[in-house]
Amino acid sequence: MTIEFKTFDTADTDSQNRSLFSVIPTVSVIIAELHPCCLHLFNKTAIHVDGSGVMVHCDNYQQLTFGKENDIFLFTNQGDQTMSERPKYQLQIEERIAEYPYGTAFSASDFLDIADANSVSQALFRIEKNGEIRRVLNGVYDKPVYSELIKEYSVPRIDKIAEALARRFNWNIAPSGNTALNILHISTQVPDIWEYVSNGPYRNYMVGNTSLMFKHIMPREINGCSPVTVMFIQGIRAIGKGNLTKELMNRFSSVITEENRNTLLKEARTASGWIYKEIKNICEAKPA
């Protein structure tokens, strides 16, 4: 496969070609002469090439993967590091982040299969500096979602940050209180404080203006149980003994799949007697 690359000023391109870059600050452009293949720009866009010429915006550094050959080419603007200067683990971390859905949160612990903690931390720092990821907590980053409607990045997803922290500290977690009721669609009220129970210590984090709280519970209440079971138990506990109306019971029942129903009845036996009784009633009820 023969590939030729040329850089040039976008002022020399026609108006149709310039429109490709109207939403991205232009630094330089590359023309690629290649066979039909799939062209991927790290955290920018994906283009299927079905002709011999394609223009590609090169902002900071971009990773391009070509077809079946899976050759990787790295292009840099003036002042950026060259391919030989960038460590292999940096590219591997960038590749993994590129595969993450937007909104995903992660920490260095999610890349320890690639490099040691110090190297991963430095790589994430460099990627954040380039604007590809966002630091939401000390040591925790996310791949932010950009809203074309409001022309800015959306707020971090608290549930994804909670999951990233759980992986980082090896906690078992599940939503509790009003957070559990909101996620289960039992309540439409968005919680001011996102509450989770865990087998780890009590912790409280501020993500922007939102509080993320982890409460310790006895290991027997969470270990060996699926997050769905723990979330149901915590949701019923938040409603309170004797407060589960027929309407609420129907709402709980409507979100249970047949698989979850059997799991709930099996795993919830370690819950308080009155909670298990309510779960049995919910599992036996027919959704309205």
PASEBA-1860 file (N, C-alpha, C; in nm, 3 decimals):
! residues 288
1> MTIEFKTF> 0.084/-0.119/0.000/0.000/0.000/0.000/0.088/0.124/0.000 ~ 0.066/0.214/-0.097/0.144/0.336/-0.107/0.066/0.452/-0.047 ~ 0.131/0.523/0.043/0.067/0.637/0.108/0.155/0.759/0.094 ~ 0.099/0.868/0.050/0.173/0.993/0.037/0.104/1.100/0.121 ~ 0.179/1.173/0.201/0.121/1.276/0.286/0.182/1.412/0.250 ~ 0.099/1.512/0.241/0.144/1.648/0.215/0.071/1.742/0.309 ~ 0.140/1.839/0.364/0.075/1.939/0.448/0.065/2.069/0.370 ~ -0.042/2.143/0.394/-0.061/2.269/0.325/-0.156/2.356/0.405
9> DTADTDSQ> -0.161/2.483/0.370/-0.247/2.579/0.438/-0.389/2.565/0.385 ~ -0.488/2.562/0.477/-0.626/2.545/0.434/-0.677/2.664/0.355 ~ -0.606/2.774/0.358/-0.649/2.889/0.278/-0.643/2.858/0.129 ~ -0.561/2.757/0.092/-0.546/2.719/-0.049/-0.651/2.620/-0.092 ~ -0.735/2.571/0.002/-0.837/2.472/-0.035/-0.963/2.543/-0.078 ~ -1.048/2.469/-0.149/-1.173/2.531/-0.192/-1.272/2.536/-0.076 ~ -1.382/2.608/-0.093/-1.477/2.632/0.016/-1.541/2.503/0.064 ~ -1.564/2.408/-0.028/-1.626/2.281/0.011/-1.535/2.205/0.106
17> NRSLFSVI> -1.406/2.201/0.075/-1.312/2.131/0.161/-1.295/2.203/0.295 ~ -1.294/2.337/0.292/-1.277/2.411/0.416/-1.393/2.385/0.511 ~ -1.512/2.356/0.457/-1.628/2.334/0.542/-1.612/2.212/0.630 ~ -1.525/2.119/0.591/-1.501/2.000/0.672/-1.447/2.038/0.808 ~ -1.381/2.151/0.817/-1.313/2.188/0.940/-1.377/2.310/1.007 ~ -1.499/2.341/0.968/-1.561/2.464/1.017/-1.587/2.461/1.167 ~ -1.600/2.340/1.224/-1.630/2.331/1.367/-1.506/2.303/1.450 ~ -1.388/2.291/1.386/-1.264/2.262/1.458/-1.161/2.368/1.423
25> PTVSVIIA> -1.095/2.427/1.522/-0.987/2.522/1.491/-0.880/2.455/1.406 ~ -0.851/2.512/1.290/-0.760/2.447/1.196/-0.615/2.481/1.227 ~ -0.532/2.379/1.233/-0.389/2.396/1.251/-0.317/2.359/1.122 ~ -0.342/2.241/1.074/-0.285/2.199/0.946/-0.370/2.088/0.887 ~ -0.350/2.059/0.761/-0.429/1.958/0.693/-0.336/1.863/0.620 ~ -0.376/1.738/0.613/-0.295/1.636/0.548/-0.377/1.575/0.434 ~ -0.313/1.554/0.319/-0.376/1.479/0.212/-0.320/1.339/0.213 ~ -0.407/1.239/0.214/-0.363/1.100/0.216/-0.401/1.034/0.084
33> ELHPCCLH> -0.303/0.974/0.018/-0.328/0.896/-0.102/-0.322/0.750/-0.061 ~ -0.435/0.680/-0.062/-0.438/0.544/-0.008/-0.550/0.464/-0.071 ~ -0.545/0.332/-0.044/-0.650/0.243/-0.088/-0.771/0.262/0.002 ~ -0.891/0.214/-0.041/-1.009/0.226/0.046/-0.980/0.166/0.183 ~ -1.010/0.240/0.287/-0.981/0.193/0.421/-1.061/0.275/0.519 ~ -1.048/0.242/0.645/-1.114/0.317/0.750/-1.011/0.405/0.819 ~ -1.038/0.531/0.826/-0.945/0.628/0.884/-1.001/0.674/1.017 ~ -0.923/0.662/1.123/-0.971/0.698/1.257/-0.881/0.804/1.317
41> LFNKTAIH> -0.943/0.916/1.358/-0.869/1.021/1.427/-0.903/1.012/1.574 ~ -0.801/1.006/1.658/-0.821/0.991/1.802/-0.909/1.102/1.857 ~ -1.025/1.063/1.910/-1.116/1.154/1.979/-1.166/1.269/1.892 ~ -1.162/1.252/1.759/-1.214/1.358/1.674/-1.328/1.306/1.586 ~ -1.297/1.217/1.494/-1.400/1.170/1.402/-1.353/1.043/1.334 ~ -1.442/0.973/1.270/-1.408/0.855/1.192/-1.461/0.876/1.051 ~ -1.379/0.849/0.952/-1.416/0.872/0.812/-1.389/0.745/0.733 ~ -1.486/0.700/0.654/-1.461/0.588/0.564/-1.413/0.644/0.431
49> VDGSGVMV> -1.297/0.603/0.391/-1.236/0.655/0.269/-1.267/0.562/0.153 ~ -1.338/0.611/0.053/-1.368/0.527/-0.063/-1.312/0.588/-0.191 ~ -1.214/0.676/-0.176/-1.146/0.735/-0.291/-0.998/0.743/-0.263 ~ -0.923/0.796/-0.355/-0.778/0.800/-0.339/-0.731/0.924/-0.267 ~ -0.819/1.022/-0.245/-0.777/1.145/-0.179/-0.869/1.179/-0.063 ~ -0.812/1.213/0.051/-0.891/1.255/0.166/-0.813/1.360/0.244 ~ -0.881/1.462/0.290/-0.816/1.563/0.371/-0.845/1.534/0.518 ~ -0.744/1.543/0.601/-0.756/1.510/0.743/-0.704/1.626/0.826
57> HCDNYQQL> -0.785/1.672/0.920/-0.739/1.777/1.010/-0.641/1.718/1.111 ~ -0.532/1.786/1.136/-0.430/1.739/1.230/-0.418/1.841/1.342 ~ -0.484/1.816/1.452/-0.484/1.908/1.567/-0.406/1.841/1.680 ~ -0.296/1.902/1.724/-0.202/1.837/1.815/-0.153/1.708/1.749 ~ -0.176/1.593/1.807/-0.136/1.470/1.740/-0.260/1.385/1.715 ~ -0.259/1.312/1.608/-0.370/1.225/1.575/-0.317/1.085/1.545 ~ -0.396/0.987/1.580/-0.359/0.848/1.550/-0.442/0.799/1.433 ~ -0.379/0.750/1.330/-0.450/0.703/1.212/-0.425/0.554/1.196
65> TFGKENDI> -0.531/0.474/1.188/-0.518/0.330/1.170/-0.572/0.294/1.033 ~ -0.492/0.224/0.954/-0.526/0.198/0.816/-0.562/0.051/0.794 ~ -0.690/0.027/0.759/-0.738/-0.099/0.707/-0.687/-0.225/0.773 ~ -0.676/-0.331/0.694/-0.638/-0.463/0.743/-0.493/-0.467/0.789 ~ -0.409/-0.381/0.728/-0.268/-0.382/0.765/-0.248/-0.337/0.910 ~ -0.344/-0.258/0.960/-0.340/-0.210/1.099/-0.210/-0.137/1.130 ~ -0.154/-0.071/1.028/-0.036/0.013/1.051/-0.080/0.140/1.122 ~ 0.002/0.186/1.215/-0.032/0.306/1.290/0.066/0.417/1.254
73> FLFTNQGD> 0.013/0.534/1.215/0.095/0.648/1.182/0.059/0.761/1.277 ~ 0.157/0.828/1.327/0.133/0.940/1.418/0.182/1.067/1.352 ~ 0.096/1.168/1.343/0.131/1.294/1.282/0.127/1.403/1.387 ~ 0.223/1.490/1.385/0.229/1.594/1.487/0.242/1.731/1.423 ~ 0.190/1.829/1.493/0.214/1.967/1.454/0.351/2.010/1.503 ~ 0.394/2.125/1.459/0.524/2.176/1.501/0.528/2.192/1.652 ~ 0.630/2.138/1.714/0.645/2.147/1.858/0.596/2.024/1.931 ~ 0.515/1.936/1.867/0.470/1.814/1.932/0.579/1.709/1.927
81> QTMSERPK> 0.559/1.604/2.009/0.655/1.495/2.009/0.643/1.413/1.882 ~ 0.752/1.355/1.837/0.749/1.267/1.723/0.714/1.127/1.769 ~ 0.691/1.038/1.672/0.653/0.900/1.702/0.755/0.834/1.792 ~ 0.884/0.853/1.763/0.988/0.786/1.839/0.996/0.838/1.981 ~ 0.950/0.963/2.004/0.958/1.022/2.136/0.843/0.982/2.225 ~ 0.733/0.934/2.167/0.616/0.898/2.245/0.624/0.750/2.282 ~ 0.618/0.720/2.412/0.629/0.581/2.454/0.512/0.497/2.405 ~ 0.537/0.369/2.390/0.435/0.278/2.339/0.313/0.276/2.430
89> YQLQIEER> 0.335/0.278/2.563/0.222/0.271/2.655/0.129/0.391/2.640 ~ 0.187/0.507/2.602/0.104/0.626/2.580/0.005/0.601/2.467 ~ 0.053/0.543/2.358/-0.035/0.514/2.245/-0.141/0.412/2.284 ~ -0.103/0.311/2.363/-0.199/0.208/2.403/-0.309/0.267/2.492 ~ -0.272/0.357/2.581/-0.371/0.422/2.667/-0.465/0.509/2.584 ~ -0.408/0.581/2.488/-0.490/0.665/2.400/-0.588/0.581/2.318 ~ -0.539/0.466/2.270/-0.626/0.376/2.193/-0.743/0.329/2.278 ~ -0.716/0.293/2.402/-0.823/0.242/2.488/-0.925/0.352/2.517
97> IAEYPYGT> -0.876/0.472/2.546/-0.967/0.583/2.573/-1.051/0.614/2.450 ~ -0.991/0.603/2.332/-1.064/0.629/2.208/-1.181/0.533/2.190 ~ -1.168/0.413/2.246/-1.274/0.312/2.236/-1.383/0.331/2.341 ~ -1.354/0.407/2.446/-1.454/0.430/2.550/-1.570/0.514/2.496 ~ -1.692/0.484/2.538/-1.804/0.574/2.503/-1.785/0.709/2.573 ~ -1.838/0.814/2.512/-1.832/0.946/2.575/-1.912/0.941/2.706 ~ -1.859/1.004/2.808/-1.921/1.002/2.940/-1.854/0.905/3.035 ~ -1.769/0.816/2.982/-1.700/0.718/3.065/-1.602/0.788/3.159
105> AFSASDFL> -1.595/0.742/3.283/-1.498/0.793/3.380/-1.398/0.682/3.411 ~ -1.275/0.721/3.445/-1.170/0.621/3.466/-1.058/0.682/3.549 ~ -0.971/0.596/3.598/-0.854/0.641/3.674/-0.734/0.559/3.628 ~ -0.618/0.587/3.686/-0.496/0.517/3.647/-0.509/0.367/3.666 ~ -0.588/0.324/3.763/-0.601/0.180/3.791/-0.660/0.103/3.674 ~ -0.732/0.173/3.585/-0.793/0.107/3.470/-0.692/0.077/3.359 ~ -0.567/0.122/3.376/-0.466/0.102/3.272/-0.340/0.034/3.325 ~ -0.348/-0.025/3.444/-0.229/-0.085/3.504/-0.185/-0.212/3.432
113> DIADANSV> -0.269/-0.265/3.344/-0.226/-0.377/3.261/-0.138/-0.331/3.146 ~ -0.131/-0.198/3.127/-0.050/-0.142/3.019/0.085/-0.093/3.071 ~ 0.084/-0.024/3.184/0.208/0.033/3.239/0.192/0.050/3.390 ~ 0.301/0.086/3.458/0.296/0.106/3.602/0.219/0.233/3.634 ~ 0.181/0.249/3.762/0.094/0.359/3.805/0.153/0.495/3.772 ~ 0.283/0.514/3.793/0.345/0.643/3.768/0.342/0.679/3.619 ~ 0.372/0.581/3.534/0.371/0.605/3.389/0.230/0.636/3.340 ~ 0.132/0.561/3.392/-0.007/0.584/3.352/-0.052/0.723/3.395
121> SQALFRIE> -0.017/0.763/3.517/-0.056/0.896/3.566/0.002/1.006/3.479 ~ 0.127/0.990/3.438/0.190/1.089/3.352/0.122/1.093/3.215 ~ 0.086/0.976/3.164/0.019/0.970/3.034/-0.117/1.040/3.040 ~ -0.194/1.013/3.146/-0.325/1.076/3.160/-0.311/1.227/3.176 ~ -0.208/1.271/3.246/-0.183/1.415/3.260/-0.159/1.479/3.124 ~ -0.078/1.411/3.039/-0.050/1.466/2.906/-0.175/1.469/2.820 ~ -0.257/1.364/2.829/-0.378/1.358/2.748/-0.477/1.466/2.793 ~ -0.484/1.487/2.924/-0.571/1.594/2.975/-0.522/1.730/2.927
129> KNGEIRRV> -0.391/1.749/2.928/-0.332/1.876/2.884/-0.368/1.904/2.739 ~ -0.381/1.800/2.658/-0.417/1.815/2.518/-0.567/1.837/2.498 ~ -0.643/1.829/2.608/-0.786/1.856/2.600/-0.872/1.739/2.559 ~ -0.814/1.618/2.556/-0.890/1.502/2.512/-0.975/1.442/2.624 ~ -0.932/1.459/2.748/-1.006/1.411/2.863/-1.015/1.523/2.966 ~ -1.097/1.504/3.069/-1.120/1.607/3.169/-1.099/1.547/3.309 ~ -1.028/1.619/3.394/-1.010/1.573/3.531/-1.130/1.617/3.614 ~ -1.200/1.520/3.674/-1.321/1.551/3.750/-1.298/1.540/3.900
137> LNGVYDKP> -1.201/1.460/3.940/-1.158/1.447/4.079/-1.008/1.421/4.078 ~ -0.944/1.431/4.191/-0.803/1.398/4.199/-0.781/1.252/4.157 ~ -0.715/1.234/4.044/-0.687/1.099/3.996/-0.798/1.036/3.915 ~ -0.909/1.105/3.895/-1.022/1.051/3.818/-1.052/1.145/3.701 ~ -1.067/1.087/3.583/-1.092/1.163/3.460/-1.218/1.110/3.392 ~ -1.270/1.188/3.300/-1.377/1.137/3.216/-1.355/1.180/3.072 ~ -1.427/1.115/2.981/-1.425/1.149/2.839/-1.551/1.231/2.815 ~ -1.539/1.364/2.819/-1.658/1.448/2.825/-1.741/1.447/2.696
145> VYSELIKE> -1.869/1.466/2.716/-1.964/1.474/2.605/-1.982/1.621/2.568 ~ -1.962/1.654/2.441/-1.979/1.792/2.395/-2.119/1.810/2.339 ~ -2.190/1.910/2.387/-2.325/1.938/2.340/-2.322/2.045/2.231 ~ -2.364/2.007/2.112/-2.371/2.103/2.003/-2.482/2.205/2.029 ~ -2.582/2.165/2.109/-2.694/2.253/2.136/-2.653/2.374/2.219 ~ -2.580/2.348/2.328/-2.540/2.459/2.417/-2.394/2.500/2.396 ~ -2.326/2.431/2.304/-2.188/2.465/2.268/-2.092/2.458/2.387 ~ -2.107/2.357/2.467/-2.014/2.336/2.578/-2.021/2.190/2.622
153> YSVPRIDK> -1.924/2.149/2.704/-1.922/2.012/2.752/-2.026/1.993/2.861 ~ -2.090/1.876/2.859/-2.191/1.845/2.958/-2.125/1.816/3.093 ~ -2.204/1.820/3.198/-2.151/1.794/3.332/-2.113/1.646/3.342 ~ -2.017/1.613/3.426/-1.976/1.473/3.441/-2.092/1.387/3.489 ~ -2.090/1.260/3.449/-2.191/1.165/3.495/-2.148/1.110/3.630 ~ -2.226/1.138/3.732/-2.190/1.098/3.868/-2.187/0.948/3.883 ~ -2.278/0.877/3.816/-2.280/0.731/3.827/-2.153/0.670/3.770 ~ -2.102/0.728/3.663/-1.978/0.676/3.604/-1.857/0.706/3.693
161> IAEALARR> -1.859/0.821/3.758/-1.751/0.855/3.851/-1.753/0.760/3.970 ~ -1.873/0.729/4.020/-1.885/0.634/4.132/-1.829/0.497/4.092 ~ -1.858/0.453/3.971/-1.807/0.323/3.924/-1.655/0.325/3.911 ~ -1.601/0.438/3.863/-1.455/0.450/3.849/-1.388/0.445/3.986 ~ -1.446/0.512/4.085/-1.390/0.509/4.220/-1.398/0.368/4.279 ~ -1.506/0.298/4.252/-1.521/0.161/4.302/-1.414/0.070/4.244 ~ -1.386/0.085/4.114/-1.279/0.004/4.052/-1.144/0.044/4.109 ~ -1.124/0.173/4.131/-0.995/0.222/4.181/-0.962/0.166/4.319
169> FNWNIAPS> -1.065/0.161/4.406/-1.042/0.117/4.544/-1.088/-0.027/4.570 ~ -1.134/-0.093/4.464/-1.180/-0.231/4.476/-1.297/-0.243/4.574 ~ -1.393/-0.152/4.562/-1.514/-0.155/4.643/-1.627/-0.223/4.567 ~ -1.718/-0.285/4.641/-1.848/-0.323/4.588/-1.944/-0.210/4.624 ~ -2.015/-0.157/4.527/-2.103/-0.043/4.553/-2.241/-0.068/4.493 ~ -2.339/0.008/4.542/-2.474/0.006/4.485/-2.542/0.137/4.524 ~ -2.626/0.192/4.437/-2.699/0.314/4.471/-2.789/0.291/4.592 ~ -2.809/0.395/4.672/-2.896/0.384/4.788/-2.983/0.509/4.800
177> GNTALNIL> -3.078/0.506/4.893/-3.163/0.621/4.919/-3.235/0.672/4.795 ~ -3.244/0.804/4.783/-3.314/0.865/4.669/-3.244/0.837/4.537 ~ -3.113/0.812/4.543/-3.039/0.779/4.421/-3.090/0.647/4.364 ~ -3.108/0.548/4.451/-3.160/0.418/4.407/-3.300/0.433/4.349 ~ -3.385/0.511/4.415/-3.523/0.530/4.368/-3.526/0.600/4.233 ~ -3.433/0.695/4.212/-3.427/0.766/4.084/-3.381/0.675/3.972 ~ -3.276/0.596/3.997/-3.222/0.506/3.894/-3.323/0.398/3.858 ~ -3.400/0.353/3.958/-3.503/0.251/3.935/-3.630/0.310/3.874
185> HISTQVPD> -3.633/0.442/3.855/-3.750/0.513/3.801/-3.871/0.502/3.893 ~ -3.846/0.481/4.022/-3.954/0.484/4.120/-3.986/0.629/4.154 ~ -3.884/0.713/4.150/-3.900/0.856/4.175/-3.836/0.933/4.060 ~ -3.900/1.044/4.022/-3.844/1.129/3.916/-3.760/1.242/3.973 ~ -3.753/1.251/4.105/-3.676/1.357/4.169/-3.527/1.331/4.155 ~ -3.455/1.427/4.098/-3.310/1.413/4.083/-3.246/1.442/4.218 ~ -3.168/1.350/4.271/-3.112/1.369/4.406/-3.009/1.480/4.410 ~ -3.012/1.557/4.521/-2.910/1.660/4.543/-2.778/1.596/4.583
193> IWEYVSNG> -2.790/1.485/4.655/-2.672/1.409/4.697/-2.683/1.269/4.639 ~ -2.580/1.229/4.566/-2.577/1.095/4.510/-2.521/1.000/4.616 ~ -2.606/0.909/4.662/-2.569/0.819/4.771/-2.543/0.678/4.719 ~ -2.437/0.620/4.769/-2.405/0.480/4.741/-2.367/0.412/4.872 ~ -2.397/0.282/4.880/-2.345/0.201/4.990/-2.228/0.120/4.934 ~ -2.134/0.087/5.022/-2.018/0.011/4.978/-1.962/-0.068/5.095 ~ -1.874/-0.162/5.062/-1.802/-0.236/5.166/-1.673/-0.165/5.202 ~ -1.654/-0.044/5.149/-1.537/0.037/5.181/-1.571/0.137/5.291
201> PYRNYMVG> -1.482/0.232/5.317/-1.503/0.330/5.423/-1.601/0.438/5.381 ~ -1.644/0.519/5.479/-1.726/0.635/5.449/-1.641/0.736/5.372 ~ -1.693/0.784/5.260/-1.622/0.884/5.181/-1.723/0.984/5.123 ~ -1.681/1.106/5.107/-1.764/1.208/5.046/-1.680/1.288/4.948 ~ -1.729/1.302/4.826/-1.658/1.375/4.721/-1.749/1.485/4.667 ~ -1.688/1.594/4.624/-1.762/1.699/4.556/-1.721/1.699/4.409 ~ -1.819/1.676/4.323/-1.797/1.680/4.177/-1.868/1.804/4.127 ~ -1.794/1.912/4.111/-1.857/2.039/4.081/-1.939/2.082/4.202
209> NTSLMFKH> -2.070/2.099/4.182/-2.160/2.136/4.291/-2.239/2.017/4.345 ~ -2.205/1.898/4.298/-2.279/1.778/4.337/-2.199/1.695/4.437 ~ -2.267/1.650/4.542/-2.204/1.567/4.644/-2.221/1.420/4.609 ~ -2.112/1.345/4.617/-2.113/1.200/4.594/-2.069/1.134/4.724 ~ -2.161/1.057/4.784/-2.137/1.003/4.917/-2.138/0.850/4.915 ~ -2.039/0.791/4.981/-2.034/0.646/4.999/-2.052/0.615/5.147 ~ -2.148/0.529/5.177/-2.174/0.488/5.315/-2.134/0.341/5.333 ~ -2.067/0.315/5.440/-2.024/0.177/5.468/-2.142/0.096/5.522
217> IMPREING> -2.157/-0.025/5.471/-2.254/-0.118/5.526/-2.183/-0.250/5.556 ~ -2.249/-0.334/5.633/-2.189/-0.463/5.669/-2.163/-0.544/5.542 ~ -2.048/-0.611/5.535/-2.016/-0.689/5.415/-2.125/-0.788/5.374 ~ -2.194/-0.848/5.472/-2.297/-0.946/5.438/-2.414/-0.883/5.362 ~ -2.428/-0.750/5.374/-2.538/-0.682/5.307/-2.509/-0.651/5.161 ~ -2.383/-0.665/5.120/-2.349/-0.630/4.982/-2.266/-0.735/4.912 ~ -2.177/-0.802/4.986/-2.093/-0.905/4.925/-2.179/-1.024/4.881 ~ -2.156/-1.071/4.761/-2.230/-1.185/4.710/-2.365/-1.150/4.651
225> CSPVTVMF> -2.401/-1.021/4.654/-2.528/-0.976/4.596/-2.501/-0.893/4.471 ~ -2.590/-0.905/4.375/-2.576/-0.823/4.255/-2.611/-0.679/4.289 ~ -2.558/-0.581/4.215/-2.592/-0.441/4.239/-2.743/-0.415/4.233 ~ -2.814/-0.489/4.147/-2.959/-0.470/4.135/-3.028/-0.509/4.265 ~ -2.988/-0.622/4.324/-3.048/-0.666/4.449/-3.023/-0.565/4.560 ~ -2.898/-0.519/4.573/-2.865/-0.423/4.677/-2.942/-0.293/4.654 ~ -2.956/-0.252/4.528/-3.027/-0.128/4.497/-3.175/-0.140/4.535 ~ -3.236/-0.257/4.510/-3.376/-0.277/4.550/-3.390/-0.271/4.702
233> IQGIRAIG> -3.299/-0.338/4.771/-3.305/-0.338/4.917/-3.293/-0.196/4.971 ~ -3.197/-0.120/4.917/-3.176/0.017/4.963/-3.293/0.108/4.927 ~ -3.352/0.084/4.810/-3.468/0.165/4.769/-3.587/0.143/4.861 ~ -3.613/0.016/4.895/-3.724/-0.016/4.985/-3.696/0.040/5.124 ~ -3.571/0.031/5.168/-3.535/0.086/5.299/-3.558/0.238/5.302 ~ -3.529/0.306/5.190/-3.547/0.451/5.184/-3.695/0.489/5.194 ~ -3.782/0.408/5.138/-3.926/0.435/5.147/-3.976/0.415/5.289 ~ -3.922/0.313/5.356/-3.957/0.292/5.496/-4.059/0.183/5.518
241> KGNLTKEL> -4.051/0.123/5.634/-4.140/0.013/5.670/-4.285/0.061/5.676 ~ -4.372/-0.013/5.608/-4.514/0.019/5.607/-4.555/0.128/5.510 ~ -4.459/0.183/5.433/-4.491/0.294/5.342/-4.497/0.252/5.195 ~ -4.482/0.124/5.170/-4.482/0.076/5.031/-4.626/0.057/4.985 ~ -4.679/0.156/4.916/-4.817/0.152/4.868/-4.829/0.058/4.749 ~ -4.953/0.031/4.710/-4.976/-0.056/4.594/-4.918/0.007/4.467 ~ -4.928/0.140/4.456/-4.873/0.209/4.340/-4.721/0.194/4.333 ~ -4.654/0.211/4.448/-4.509/0.195/4.452/-4.470/0.051/4.424
249> MNRFSSVI> -4.549/-0.042/4.476/-4.521/-0.183/4.453/-4.528/-0.216/4.304 ~ -4.625/-0.158/4.235/-4.639/-0.180/4.091/-4.521/-0.121/4.014 ~ -4.472/-0.005/4.062/-4.356/0.057/3.996/-4.232/-0.032/4.011 ~ -4.211/-0.083/4.132/-4.098/-0.174/4.153/-4.113/-0.297/4.064 ~ -4.233/-0.353/4.062/-4.255/-0.476/3.987/-4.234/-0.456/3.837 ~ -4.266/-0.335/3.787/-4.257/-0.309/3.643/-4.114/-0.303/3.592 ~ -4.018/-0.281/3.682/-3.878/-0.269/3.638/-3.800/-0.398/3.661 ~ -3.867/-0.501/3.709/-3.799/-0.628/3.734/-3.813/-0.720/3.614
257> TEENRNTL> -3.702/-0.768/3.563/-3.705/-0.869/3.459/-3.723/-1.006/3.524 ~ -3.758/-1.105/3.446/-3.777/-1.240/3.501/-3.648/-1.291/3.564 ~ -3.535/-1.259/3.501/-3.405/-1.300/3.554/-3.377/-1.231/3.688 ~ -3.404/-1.099/3.694/-3.384/-1.026/3.819/-3.477/-1.074/3.929 ~ -3.597/-1.116/3.891/-3.695/-1.162/3.988/-3.641/-1.283/4.065 ~ -3.587/-1.379/3.993/-3.533/-1.499/4.057/-3.409/-1.467/4.140 ~ -3.326/-1.375/4.087/-3.205/-1.336/4.160/-3.240/-1.263/4.289 ~ -3.338/-1.174/4.281/-3.381/-1.099/4.398/-3.428/-1.192/4.510
265> LKEARTAS> -3.514/-1.286/4.475/-3.569/-1.376/4.576/-3.460/-1.461/4.641 ~ -3.357/-1.492/4.565/-3.248/-1.574/4.618/-3.152/-1.492/4.703 ~ -3.112/-1.374/4.653/-3.006/-1.296/4.718/-3.057/-1.212/4.835 ~ -3.184/-1.172/4.832/-3.235/-1.080/4.934/-3.269/-1.148/5.066 ~ -3.244/-1.276/5.076/-3.277/-1.348/5.200/-3.196/-1.297/5.319 ~ -3.082/-1.234/5.292/-2.998/-1.183/5.402/-3.044/-1.045/5.448 ~ -3.142/-0.986/5.380/-3.192/-0.854/5.419/-3.281/-0.866/5.543 ~ -3.316/-0.752/5.600/-3.408/-0.750/5.714/-3.538/-0.819/5.676
273> GWIYKEIK> -3.602/-0.879/5.777/-3.723/-0.957/5.752/-3.831/-0.880/5.680 ~ -3.857/-0.755/5.722/-3.965/-0.679/5.660/-3.932/-0.640/5.516 ~ -3.802/-0.618/5.487/-3.761/-0.585/5.350/-3.778/-0.706/5.259 ~ -3.738/-0.823/5.308/-3.752/-0.944/5.225/-3.899/-0.974/5.200 ~ -3.984/-0.947/5.298/-4.127/-0.969/5.279/-4.181/-0.879/5.169 ~ -4.138/-0.752/5.169/-4.182/-0.660/5.064/-4.130/-0.702/4.927 ~ -4.006/-0.753/4.923/-3.950/-0.799/4.795/-4.030/-0.918/4.742 ~ -4.069/-1.008/4.830/-4.151/-1.122/4.787/-4.284/-1.073/4.731
281> NICEAKPA> -4.345/-0.975/4.797/-4.472/-0.922/4.748/-4.454/-0.854/4.612 ~ -4.342/-0.783/4.595/-4.314/-0.717/4.467/-4.294/-0.820/4.356 ~ -4.218/-0.924/4.385/-4.190/-1.027/4.285/-4.315/-1.105/4.246 ~ -4.410/-1.116/4.338/-4.534/-1.191/4.311/-4.639/-1.105/4.245 ~ -4.622/-0.972/4.256/-4.722/-0.881/4.199/-4.709/-0.876/4.047 ~ -4.819/-0.853/3.980/-4.822/-0.838/3.836/-4.827/-0.690/3.804 ~ -4.732/-0.642/3.722/-4.729/-0.499/3.690/-4.861/-0.453/3.631 ~ -4.907/-0.335/3.672/-5.035/-0.280/3.622/-5.024/-0.241/3.476
END
